[in-house]
Structure formats: C-alpha cells, structure tokens
Amino acid sequence: MKYDAPIQDMLFLLNEWIGIDRLTSLPGYEEVDADLVEAILEEAGKFASTELLTINREGDEHGAVFEDGSVRTPPGFKEAYTQFIENGWTGIDADPDHGGQGLPTLLQNFIDEIIGATNVSFKLYCELSHGAYHLIDHAASDEIRELYLPKMVEGTWSGTMCLTEPQCGTDLGLLNTKAEANSDGTYKISGAKIFVSSGDHDLTENILHLVIARIDGAPAGTRGISLFLVPKFLVNDDGSLGERNEVHTASIEHKMGIRASATCTLNFDGAKGYLIGEENRGLAAMFKMMNIERITVGLQGLGMSEIAYQNALDYAQERTQSKAPAPRPDDSKPADPIIFQPEMQRQLLTIRSQVEGARAMAVYAALNVDIMERSTDEAAVADAQNLVALFTPVIKAHFSDLGMSSTLSAQQIFGGHGYVREHGMEQLVRDCRIAPIYEGTNEVQAIDLVARKLTGKTGEFASRFMDDWQKYLAEHANDEDLATLVRPAAAALQSLIETTGWVRDKLQSDEATARGAASQYLRLFALTIIACFWVQVIVSIRDKSGAFYDMKRKVAHFYMQQVLPETAAIATTIVNGAEALANISVDELTG
Ligand SMILES: Cc1cc2nc3c(=O)[nH]c(=O)nc-3n(C[C@H](O)[C@H](O)[C@H](O)COP(=O)(O)OP(=O)(O)OC[C@H]3O[C@@H](n4cnc5c(N)ncnc54)[C@H](O)[C@@H]3O)c2cc1C
C-alpha cells in the first residue's frame, strides 16, 4: 500500500482558493506563511507514509492486547508514538502557554486527514487526546489547566472520552455513572463505561479520562449530567504522578476493524474525579470535544477515501484484463490495463471528484473554526460559529459515508485481489466502517442537522448561507465558460432550498416525517453545497492554465454530470416517499 499526502491539493485550496491571508490576518497567526504550512505538511506526509503506514498492517494483524489488567499496543506503535511526540505533532494547534505551537486549526485538520489516511488506529490514540486537551482548556479551572495541559501537549499524558455505557449510547441522558461529593471538593466516581477508545494503553505515562456522570440528587436526563476529569494516576500538586486511581480496565473489544486501537470497558470504583465546569452543565462542556471529534472523524473518511483512490488508481494501471474498447492503447497485446475500461475510470473519478470537493468543504469549515476562535470582528465570529455548527454534522456523516463508498469502490477495482488481505484494501473497508457509527451515529448527525441546525439562529444562518450561494451562482449564470458547472449547481441548490422549506414545515406539523427524511436531507445538503464549492474553486482558477488546473476543471465537470444528479432523486424521495414510510406502522413492520 502506498500513500502520497495530497499536499498539492491542500496548498492549492489554501493559497489559491481561500487565500492564506484570510488566516494570517487573524490575531495570533501573523507568523504563519505558505512556506511554513508547506514544510509542515511535507513532514507530516513523510511521517505518515513511512512510519504510520508501515505499522498499519501489523497493527491490524496483531491488534491491541489486554493482559494482566493492562493494554499493550501492537509492535511499532510505541516507537512511532515516541517519534510523533518528539516531532511536536501533539501540539500543533495547542496554546503556546502550554508548550503548543499555536498554529491554525486549518493546518491541524490537514494533518488529521493525512494521519487518518495512513493509520486510523494510531490516530485514535492521538485524536482523543487532542479533543480532551481543547475541552480541558475550554472548560476547566486555571489550576487544572496549568497542572494537566502542558503534559498533554508534550504527549506524555493522553486523554479519553468516557460517555457510553451498556444502556446508554446515543441517548446520554440514560447514564448510570454516579458522582458523590467528597469533603475536599473532589468527587467519587462509580460506574462502568464501555467502548472507551484508548481507555488504556502503553503509549503514555498517564491517561486522563473525561467522564460524564450524575451527581447525587441531580435531575434525570441530560439536564443532570456533569463532567469530571478522572486521571489513571492521581497527580500531585507539583505535577508528579501519585497513586493509582480506582479506574480499571475490565476488557477490550474484539472488532471488525481498527484492531490496533484499544476499545476498553472501564470500571470506575469510587475513583477520584475533578469537576470540570459547572454541575449539571457537563454535556454542554463535552460538546466542545465532541464537535472537534466529529470533524476529525469526517476527515478520517476523507483521508481513507484518498488512500483508497491512490492505490486503486495504481492497481488499475498495472492490472491487465480484457481488451479495452477502441481505441486500444496497444492492439498487439492480448489484454489492456483495466484503467482503459470506462467503468473503472468512472469509479475512480467518482471517488476523486467527491474527495476534492469534500476537501474544499473541509478547508472552508476549518477556516471558520479559526475565525470563530481568533477574529475580533463580532459579526464574523457569529457567522463562523453558525457555519461550523451547520457543517459539523454534515462533515461527520457525509465524509464518513464517503469513506465507506470510496473504500468499497476502490476494493472493487482490485476485484478478488481486493477481497483478500494482500493489498490492504479489505483492511481499509473494515477500518473505515466505524466512522459512520462512533462519535454519534450518522443518523443522529442527520437529526442534529434537521431538528437543530435548520431551526433557531443557525437555521436563519442556513437560509442566508443558501441564499448567498444562490446569488453567487446567479452572478455567474451568463458566463458560458462556466455554464456546465453553474447550471446544474444552481438547479440542485434550488431544489435544496425547496426541500429545506418542506422539511422545516414538517418539523412543525409532523416531526416523525421530518426525522424520517433526515439522512436523505443531509446527503442532499452535502452533495449540493459541495457542488457550490466546486463552482467557486473553478471560478478562482479561470485564468490559469496547466495540467493541474485543466484536470480540476474536468473533475469538477465530472462531479456535476455524474455525482450531483443524485440530488434530484433524493429530493423526490424525501417529498414523495414520506407517505410510503408513514404508511407502515411498527406493528405491521414487526407483525
Ligand atoms: C470502536 C468504537 C469506539 C468507540 N469509542 C468511544 C469513545 O471513545 N467514547 C465513548 O464514549 N463512546 C465510544 N464509542 C461508542 C459510540 O459512540 C456508540 O457506539 C455510538 O454513539 C452509538 O451508540 P450505541 O452503540 O449504543 O447505539 P444505539 O444508540 O443503541 O443506536 C442503535 C441504532 O439506533 C439508531 N438510533 C438511536 N437513536 C436514534 C435517534 N434518536 N434517531 C435515529 N436513530 C437513532 C442509531 O443511529 C443506530 O443505528 C465507540 C464505539 C465503538 C464501536
């Protein structure tokens, strides 16, 4: 398996489409420049395609091992992690006050895509820590931040997210884990958490669990959830490690994929915990981490689509089978490389056109995270917050679905050789499968989009966002050079706007119908908005010539002709299919 980080595309989107000055004009990013970004991406690409990709296969075969109450990561993981922290990858977007580099989220997200492409299991050990760092930085007291965060940035302590319990998955209000106040202001945490990624391992000296629990007497449901920091080893005031806390690993899961990532059941047996933020406001604080993780899970799908594409493209050039339709590349040969089969080209371009469009969407979202966190312009911050809120469920769900469709399609290009282990394509499919499930299933993301992000302030923003695109496309409507892009994008956008109105009406009059359409609506939204981004990308290069730009135009055209038309069917299904869904009751379904 090979991987070349798509640095050219990343730099193109940043420098030529977005314009790096939109980042460097933000307070704190004045020192960032194109050379620095390129140098960091080159290093990330090198590290990922050598160190991380090399141990990915063995990680899958060996898996994480649970022995004598502790988890051991597969061979090579410790060495790679040591290099990872020595090279400073744990502090890219962390605060310089904690030893971080204070670089943009946009750069962090590029790195996340690169690492996710080459070794998702390894990424999970780092990505939960990254989210935990930002949550603690956002919500904890100064004392806790000073004591814990430098070690997290250094990479010697890691973090986890402990939400799920056997009876409490999507619905966190059902949690049973209890917190009992101690006389010294700390809490005694008791309960069992399951499916905790990186819940135990041998990569770091300490593990900081972020645990949601209900304080004695707190209201039922999500209004009574508080958030606690529960270290594996208690930390003394001087930052040294103290005694072992009462949190123990009971087992790890045996899974379809990401086998090198330890998915743990943790027992909290009266463990000492520190309240983060206010009592009963734990879920709101937790969302800081969950939103970061949702985007990074989306980037995982994007990265895995990219590596799947690259390997399928290579294989399609090497594998000779059947004669290609005329004109053949070489009439003297008994068979041609399968890349000359239009069907193979179509499958490859379907991945590529979606990946490049999705990457543009990801860049735009990351820019808005940076604006939201750094800008001093209040109106710009408010818009950026709304944009990020609107895009987060879309990126999580659409990109992870894209990861599945891309890895399956790339596996198909390998034929039977993709089904067997040799080329690593079946591992990609297995490793990718978790992305639509964890971090809030894709169904739950769709409901978040429809029920929360289309309503209230974000809903008002969403309408303005779509209207702005409509104006933008109208401005380019008479440009014949762009007609093959603008017309389909404008038609899809019109349909999205109409369907949004229909979904909003249903939310008021018939919520079940709106919810029944949520996943389809999310796909319609994503495919359409990516089409709009594609138009804007092509407009930005209209005076440029050369192979890279010519191919961009052709890939954009492919997206409009071969991918976007699905939106017409989705819009029809949402509106015309609602009755068929409502028509069958649960009794009939189960009868
Ligand atoms: C490998 C792995 C790693 C994980 N890592 C972590 C971790 O680090 N920390 C952590 O806390 N958890 C973690 N999880 C848990 C993961 O986030 C949950 O599995 C996920 O949120 C779904 O919960 P559930 O499995 O209980 O499914 P359920 O909640 O039981 O859902 C089952 C099905 O019902 C659907 N459904 C449920 N409610 C609704 C609804 N309101 N509307 C529409 N459909 C609905 C779901 O979409 C799903 O298809 C991990 C899980 C796995 C497998």
The ligand as an SDF file (V2000), in Angstrom:
LIG
                    3D

 53 58  0  0  0  0  0  0  0  0999 V2000
  -14.8250    1.1130   18.1190 C   0  0  0  0  0  0  0  0  0  0  0  0
  -15.6600    2.0490   18.9360 C   0  0  0  0  0  0  0  0  0  0  0  0
  -15.0510    3.1160   19.5650 C   0  0  0  0  0  0  0  0  0  0  0  0
  -15.8250    3.9640   20.3720 C   0  0  0  0  0  0  0  0  0  0  0  0
  -15.2120    4.9730   21.0690 N   0  0  0  0  0  0  0  0  0  0  0  0
  -15.9230    5.6430   22.0090 C   0  0  0  0  0  0  0  0  0  0  0  0
  -15.2850    6.5160   22.9270 C   0  0  0  0  0  0  0  0  0  0  0  0
  -14.0820    6.7620   22.8590 O   0  0  0  0  0  0  0  0  0  0  0  0
  -16.0400    7.0920   23.9020 N   0  0  0  0  0  0  0  0  0  0  0  0
  -17.3790    6.8430   24.0130 C   0  0  0  0  0  0  0  0  0  0  0  0
  -17.9960    7.3700   24.9240 O   0  0  0  0  0  0  0  0  0  0  0  0
  -18.0220    6.0450   23.1390 N   0  0  0  0  0  0  0  0  0  0  0  0
  -17.3260    5.4280   22.1490 C   0  0  0  0  0  0  0  0  0  0  0  0
  -17.9580    4.5760   21.2940 N   0  0  0  0  0  0  0  0  0  0  0  0
  -19.4060    4.4290   21.3810 C   0  0  0  0  0  0  0  0  0  0  0  0
  -20.1150    5.0200   20.1740 C   0  0  0  0  0  0  0  0  0  0  0  0
  -20.0370    6.4130   20.1810 O   0  0  0  0  0  0  0  0  0  0  0  0
  -21.5620    4.4810   20.2110 C   0  0  0  0  0  0  0  0  0  0  0  0
  -21.4750    3.1230   19.8370 O   0  0  0  0  0  0  0  0  0  0  0  0
  -22.4930    5.2290   19.2980 C   0  0  0  0  0  0  0  0  0  0  0  0
  -22.6750    6.5410   19.7500 O   0  0  0  0  0  0  0  0  0  0  0  0
  -23.8700    4.5740   19.1890 C   0  0  0  0  0  0  0  0  0  0  0  0
  -24.3450    4.1370   20.4310 O   0  0  0  0  0  0  0  0  0  0  0  0
  -24.8640    2.6110   20.5740 P   0  0  0  0  0  0  0  0  0  0  0  0
  -23.7760    1.7420   20.0750 O   0  0  0  0  0  0  0  0  0  0  0  0
  -25.3370    2.4110   21.9390 O   0  0  0  0  0  0  0  0  0  0  0  0
  -26.0440    2.5120   19.5560 O   0  0  0  0  0  0  0  0  0  0  0  0
  -27.6300    2.9540   19.8160 P   0  0  0  0  0  0  0  0  0  0  0  0
  -27.6110    4.2570   20.4580 O   0  0  0  0  0  0  0  0  0  0  0  0
  -28.2270    1.8010   20.5340 O   0  0  0  0  0  0  0  0  0  0  0  0
  -28.1250    3.0250   18.3680 O   0  0  0  0  0  0  0  0  0  0  0  0
  -28.5280    1.8720   17.5910 C   0  0  0  0  0  0  0  0  0  0  0  0
  -29.1410    2.3620   16.2690 C   0  0  0  0  0  0  0  0  0  0  0  0
  -30.2720    3.1820   16.5570 O   0  0  0  0  0  0  0  0  0  0  0  0
  -30.1420    4.4310   15.9180 C   0  0  0  0  0  0  0  0  0  0  0  0
  -30.6990    5.4780   16.7510 N   0  0  0  0  0  0  0  0  0  0  0  0
  -30.5830    5.6330   18.0970 C   0  0  0  0  0  0  0  0  0  0  0  0
  -31.1860    6.7380   18.4890 N   0  0  0  0  0  0  0  0  0  0  0  0
  -31.6940    7.3320   17.3880 C   0  0  0  0  0  0  0  0  0  0  0  0
  -32.4210    8.5140   17.1310 C   0  0  0  0  0  0  0  0  0  0  0  0
  -32.7170    9.3630   18.1090 N   0  0  0  0  0  0  0  0  0  0  0  0
  -32.7720    8.7810   15.8680 N   0  0  0  0  0  0  0  0  0  0  0  0
  -32.4550    7.9450   14.8650 C   0  0  0  0  0  0  0  0  0  0  0  0
  -31.7660    6.8180   15.0460 N   0  0  0  0  0  0  0  0  0  0  0  0
  -31.3850    6.5200   16.2740 C   0  0  0  0  0  0  0  0  0  0  0  0
  -28.6350    4.6280   15.7400 C   0  0  0  0  0  0  0  0  0  0  0  0
  -28.3380    5.5400   14.6930 O   0  0  0  0  0  0  0  0  0  0  0  0
  -28.1730    3.2210   15.4510 C   0  0  0  0  0  0  0  0  0  0  0  0
  -28.3040    2.9410   14.0920 O   0  0  0  0  0  0  0  0  0  0  0  0
  -17.2130    3.7530   20.4620 C   0  0  0  0  0  0  0  0  0  0  0  0
  -17.8200    2.6840   19.7940 C   0  0  0  0  0  0  0  0  0  0  0  0
  -17.0490    1.8260   19.0550 C   0  0  0  0  0  0  0  0  0  0  0  0
  -17.7210    0.6500   18.3830 C   0  0  0  0  0  0  0  0  0  0  0  0
  1  2  1  0
  2  3  1  0
  2 52  2  0
  3  4  2  0
  4  5  1  0
  4 50  1  0
  5  6  2  0
  6  7  1  0
  6 13  1  0
  7  8  2  0
  7  9  1  0
  9 10  1  0
 10 11  2  0
 10 12  1  0
 12 13  2  0
 13 14  1  0
 14 15  1  0
 14 50  1  0
 15 16  1  0
 16 17  1  0
 16 18  1  0
 18 19  1  0
 18 20  1  0
 20 21  1  0
 20 22  1  0
 22 23  1  0
 23 24  1  0
 24 25  2  0
 24 26  1  0
 24 27  1  0
 27 28  1  0
 28 29  2  0
 28 30  1  0
 28 31  1  0
 31 32  1  0
 32 33  1  0
 33 34  1  0
 33 48  1  0
 34 35  1  0
 35 36  1  0
 35 46  1  0
 36 37  1  0
 36 45  1  0
 37 38  2  0
 38 39  1  0
 39 40  1  0
 39 45  2  0
 40 41  1  0
 40 42  2  0
 42 43  1  0
 43 44  2  0
 44 45  1  0
 46 47  1  0
 46 48  1  0
 48 49  1  0
 50 51  2  0
 51 52  1  0
 52 53  1  0
M  END
$$$$
